[in-house]
Amino acid sequence: MVKDNRQGYALLAVMAIIWLAAVGGISFFEAQGAGVAPQLAHGAMESKNVIYGTPGSSLFAASTTVTSTGSVNSFHDSFTPFGGGIAVFDIALGEIAPGGVGAGLYGILILAIVTVFVAGLMVGRTPEYIGKKIRPVEMKYAALYFLTLPVVILTATGLSIAMKTPQTSILNPGPHGLTEILYAFTSMANNNGSAFAGLTTNTDWYNTIGGIVMLLGRFAPEIFALGLAGSLARQQPVPASAGTLDTRTPLFVGMLVGVILILVGLTYFPALALGPFAEGLH
């Protein structure tokens, strides 16, 4: 569409790196199951089909959480703490590798815009992406897009932990219970569909709040993405200059991966620290 295939190859490389990291991370932690039985079985085998084993389950779990597939071949609730934590983190990325139909593409494009903006701040010039200047108005749309999901997910999770009625739906108390709730709302907001099955969500509270989370999480970002697209469309293309960041190089691929991991990691770190990290380090 922009008559530059290398731009697409760069985004595809980012998606591949994130997917490979997700598969590798979950596979590593699922192969580290504590206890004699898991070690003899070469992994944490609870709630995993013996046909697929740990490798097949880890591959499927990573693939279904970085996209909007939602199907599972094992119960993520029974994964090791860090394995399940990576699955939550994958969905929190916004399903950008490659994500859902349409949603994954505009998600990673907005993150690419954030990356060129950060690069522009580092060198002290107005950032540009695919021939369009990234001005304050574009960054406001990008920031609203990025902040919508964390606000919705973490607010719903906090209310569910703080109130007595939603707590009764938790099967496993402690940090794992927090992870169950965090996973549920992250999955709802990001249109994934998978779940930590230990949480009973068929209640008035989770049906109501979950519906609100799905409504805001799926439609609000689209509004900001369309606003950003309209703002860029009204601009006249600007030719690349000596100071323009080349967004087709391995350097930009590395920068984009770093910005994605840092932004999402810092945003969800407190919840992840209290959930899967606390359980895994216990």
NORSUL-V141700 format. One line per field, one symbol per residue. psi: psi as a letter, one per 40 degrees, with the letter a starting at -180 (. if undefined). A space follows every 50 residues. Layout:
BEGIN
psi=???
END
This chain:
BEGIN
psi=defgddddddddddddddddddddddddddefhiidddddefihehfhhe ddaddddddddddedeafdeiieihddeiiddddddddddddeegegeai hdddddddddddddddddddddefihiihfehhgidddddddddddeddd ddddddddddddiddddeehdhiadddddddddddddddefceiiheehh egiddddddddddddddddddddddddddddddeihihiiadehhhfeid dddddddddddddddddedddddebddddde.
END
